[in-house]
Amino acid sequence: MTPDINAKRLLNSFLELCSIDAEPTRERAMADHLTALLIGLGFSVTEDDAGCRLGGTAGNLYATLAGSGSGETLLFSCHMDRVVPGCGVKPQLAGEYIVSDGSTVLGADDVAGLAAVLEGIVAVREQGLPHPPLELLFSVAEELSLLGIEQFDMSRLVSRCGFVLDAGGPVGEIVVMAPEQVRLSAVIRGRAAHAGIAPQEGVSAIQIAATAIAGMRLLRIDAETTANIGSIRADGPTNIVPDRCEINAEVRSTDPARLAVQVAAMQQALEEAARAAGGQVEISLRSNYRSYRLDPASAPVRRAGAAASRLGLTVRHRSTGGGSDANFLNERGIPTAVLCCGFEKVHTCQERIAVAELTRLAQWVAAILTGGDEASLSSR
């Protein structure tokens, strides 16, 4: 037997969580709210020092609950933060969708995951159905290139089957492949001169940056690789040839070789432009997270797929161009699939999620928790 999902309770929980301010590194109110809820469900909850390390207000939440049946421990993970503007969210119903008032994001990324996990667990426990031991990991600062989970002590986890609820797309789809992201930062140095009297004596750092960028392949490189210039900055008056300029960029790919080729090409463009103009460039690289590819036969993919099939959902394995906490979990040897949550237009003030998709997501969590039971879930 599988539990009934209380759709009204789920909706109210979602709306409440969206209304809690939780921008990156400012998740204190959300962490406190979730801690109280989890303790009320019988979880043992601890908070790490990621907030202190990142200059934030809260750390990652790690919660455990003993199983009431057989089976290996399962891990469910979501992030507590949302992109800016994510404070003062006023969630509301607009037909079949939940939206914000348009002045902020909705925060369905990742409140949909949080609400679905909570409802799935509540439904299982209140109906007395057996479930395996559980671990929950609710991270901070995920929207800052996964900085929160990077601080978490992975040795605390015992699960070898994980689920991260944090992807757009129809509920039932499973992300089995995600890219590595490399951050490229460059400081370009030219030579200052009076822009009106002796501009020929100067070397424009902005001009070097423009030449380099014009020579780069950017945005969609191929099916597996993307590259983007996120910012270019040079502060100064117009009457001085700028002697300093900063560029921040990223490259992503699920193919390590293609990633390396693209990064090298962008470095070369910067170095050649600086050399030709008589300037200099200092380049730094940082891999924010590693790529992963899950075998369709791996435990989380099989379990999530079987649960979705029992619900009559269309199961599809796919790749993504985005990173998630699953990148770190897989890198640390914990097979972890990302479950698609049904939210749309994320990272914009037009973000939305269909009420039906939110309900299906909670049903999916409950079906995963109750394992091999073939009964269908229903909502009331």
N, C-alpha and C positions, 0 to 999 in steps of 0.2 A: 504493500500500500504506500502511496505517496501523498504528501500533505496538500490540502487546499491552501491556496494563496489568498490572503485577505487583501483584495485589490484596493479597497478604500484606505486601509491602514498603510499600505505601501505608498499610495499617492500622498497621503498626509505626511509621511516620513520624508518623502522626496522633497515636498514643498518646504518643510521645516529645515532640512539640511541645506537647501539652496539659499535660504534666508540668512544663514550664518556666514559672516564674513570669513574668508579663507584665502586671501591672496598669498602667493608664494612667500615663505618665511614669516607669515603672519597668520598662522593656523591655530593659535591658542584656543579660541572659542570653540572651534570645530573639534579639536583634540579633547577638550574637557567634556563636550557634549557626548562624543562617541565613547569616551572612557566610562561615563556614567551608565550609558546604555549597555555596554558590554559587561560591566560588573553586575548589572541587574539581570543579565542572562546567565550569570554564573561563570563568566570568563575570569581568568587571572590576567591582569593587564599591567604592563610595564611601559615606560616611556624612556627612550634613550636620550643621549646628549647631543643629537644632531642639531637641535635648535641653537645650542651654545656654540657649536663649531661653525655654524653658518651665519651667526648673528641674527637668528630668528627668535620667535617666541615659543615654539613648541618643537618637540622631537618626534621621531617615528614611534607609532604605537605598535606593540607586539602583544598579542593576546592568545591564550591557549585555553582549550576546553577538553576535558576527558571525553572519550567516546562512550556511547551507550550501546554500541554494537561492535561487531568485528570489522576488520579492515585496517589498512595502513592510513597513517595520518595524512590529511589533506590540508593544503595551504590555499587560502584565498587572500588576494592582495588588491588594494585600491589606493589611490592617492587622495589626500585630504585637500590639497590646494587646487586653485583654478587660476586661469590667466587673468591679467588686468584688462579691463575694469571688472573686478569681481567682488566689490563691496557694495552693500546696500541693494543687493539683488531683490527684485520684487517679482517672484514667479507667479504666473497666472495661466489659466486655461484659455486656449484660443481654438475652439472647435475640438478636434481630436488630439491636439498638441498641447504641450506645456512650453511656454516661452517666458522670456523676461519682459520688462516694460520697454525694452529697446535701448535703454541707457547703459546697460551692463550686459556682460555675458549671462547665460542662464546658470552655468556651472554643472550641467548634466555630465560633463566631463570634469570630475568623475563621480558626481553625486549619484548618478544612475547606478554605478557599481556599488557604492556604499549602501544605498537603500536596498538594492536587490539582495546583497549578501545578508544584511540584517533581517530582512523579511523572510528569506529562505531559511535562515537558522531559527527564527522565531516560530515559523510554521511547523518545522520539523519537531522542535522541542515541545511546543504546546500540545501537539497531537501524539506525543509519546512514541514517535517513530525512531528506530535505531539509526545511529549515524556513527561514522568513525571519529577518532580524535581529530581535533581541528586546531589549526594555527591561522591567525589573522595577522597581516602586516599592512598597516595603514601608514603610508609614507608622507613626508613633507617635501616641499620644494621639488616635486616631480617635474613641474613645468619649467624649471631652470636646468634643463638637460640632465634630469635624474639626480640632482645633487643630494637629495634626502636619502634615498636608498643606498647611495654610494657610502654614506656614513654608517650604515647599519652593520652590526656584527652578524654576518651570515652563519657563523658557527652555532648560533642559537637555534637555528632551524633544524628540525628533524625530518620534515616532509621530503618526499622524493616524487611528489606529484602536486604541481601548483597550477593555479588559475589566477590570472590577472584580468580583471574586468576593466578594460580601458581601451576601447577601439570603436570607431564609428562603423557603420554597416549593419545589415539586418541581424537580429538576434538569431543565432544558430550558426553563424559563420565563425570560423576559428582561425586566428592568425598563427601560422606555423613558421613564418620567416620574416625577419626584420633586419634593418641595416645597422652597420657601424656608422657612427658619426665622428668626424674629425673637425675640430675647431681650428681655423687658421686665423691668426692675428698678425698684422704687419704694422710696423712703424716705419714710415718713409721719411727720410731726412734730405732736405735740399739745402738751399743757401738763401738767406734773407737779403733783400735789397729794396731800395725805394722804388715803388711800382710806377711812379710818374717820372722820376729823374733818371734812374739807371736800372730799369728792369732787366736789361741785357746782362747785368752782373749777377742776377739772381738765378736760382734753380728752384722752380716751383714744385713743391712736394705734391700739391694737388694735381698738377699736370702729369707728374709721374704716375700717380694713382689712376688717373683717367686713362692714360695710355695703356697701363697694365690691364685694367679691367676691360678695355675695348678689345684687347687681344685674347681674352679668356672665353672659353666655352662655358656657358652658365645655364642654370635652371635644369631642364630635363636633358641629361647627357645621353642616356640609353635606358633600357627597360629597368635596369637595376641601380642606376646611379643618378644623383642630382647634385647640383652645386649652386650656392647662392651667396651674394654679397649682402650681408645684413645691415652694415652701417659703414659710413665713411665720414670722418670728422677732422676738421682743421679749423680751429678758432683763431681769428685774427682780423685786423682791419683791412680794408680794400687797398690801402696805400702801401702795403708791404707785401712783397712776394713771399708766400708762405714757405717756411723752412721745415714744417713738420705736418704730417698727416697720418691718421690711423685708419686702418681697415679691419673689419671683423667679418669673417666669412665662414662657411661650413661646406663640407662635402659629406655625402652619405652614399653608401652602396652596400648591397648584400654580397657583393663579390670583392674580396680583399684585394685582388690584383687590379681590378678596375678602380677601386678606391685609391690605391697607390698611384696609378697613372694620372688620375685627375688632380690629386694633390700636388704631384710633381709638376704638372703642366701649369698650375696656378702659381706655384713658387717660381718657376722659370719665367713666366710673364712679368712678375714683379721684379725679379733680379735683372732681367734684360732692359726693362723700362728705366730702372734706376741707373744702370750702367750707361745707357745711351744718353741720358740727360746730365750725367755727372753728379748724381746723388747716391744715396745709400739706402738700403732697406734691411731691417731686422725682422725676421719671420719666426714665429713660435707656433708649434703644433701641439694639440692635445686631443687624444682620443677620449671622448666623453663616455662612450659605451661601445661594446662589441656587438657584432652581428650574431644571429643564431639561425639555425634551421632545425626544426623538429621533425623526427621521423613520424609519419602517420601512425605507426604502430606503437609510439610512445604512450605511456600511461595517461597523461593528461589529455592527449588528443583522442585516444580511444574512449576514455570515460566521458569526456564532454560530447563527443560525437554520438555515443550510444544514448546519453541522456536526451540530447536534442532530437534524435530519431524517435524516441518514445513519446515525445511531445508533438510529433508530426511536423517539426521544423525542418526547413531545407538546410542540410549540412553541406558546407563548402569550406575547403581549406584554401587559405590565400596568404599572400605576402602583404607587407605594408611598407610604406616609406617613412613611417614614424617610429620613434623609439618609445619604450615603456619600461617599467620596472622589471618586466620579464627579461629584458636584455641582461641585467645584472644577475637575476636569479639563474638563468640558464648558464651564464658564464661561470657561476659558482657551483655548477653541477647539479642544480635542481631543475629537472625537466618541467617547464612552465609554459602553458599555452595562454594566449590572450583571447578572451571571449569578446565578441562584438556586442555592443550594448544598445545599438539602435539610435544613438544620438546623431544629430545632423548639424552642419554648418558650425562646427566647433571653432573656438577661438575667435568668434565674431559675436556681435550683439544681436545677430539673427539666429543664434543657436536655439535648437528646439529638440524635443523628443516626443514621439507619439505615446499616449497613455498605454495603448495596447502593447507597444514594444517594451515599455518599462515592466508591464505585468509579465510578459513572456520571459524577460530576463530573470525576474525573481523565480518564476517557475523552473527555469533552467538551473538555477543555483540549487533549488530544492531537489530537483531530479538528480543532479550530480551527487548531492549529499546522501540520498537514499539509494544510490548504487544501482544494483541490478533489478530493482522492482520494475515490472513491465506496465504497471498501471499508469494511466494518463493523469496529468495534473489538471486541476480545474481551478477557476477563480470565482470568488463570490463578491 
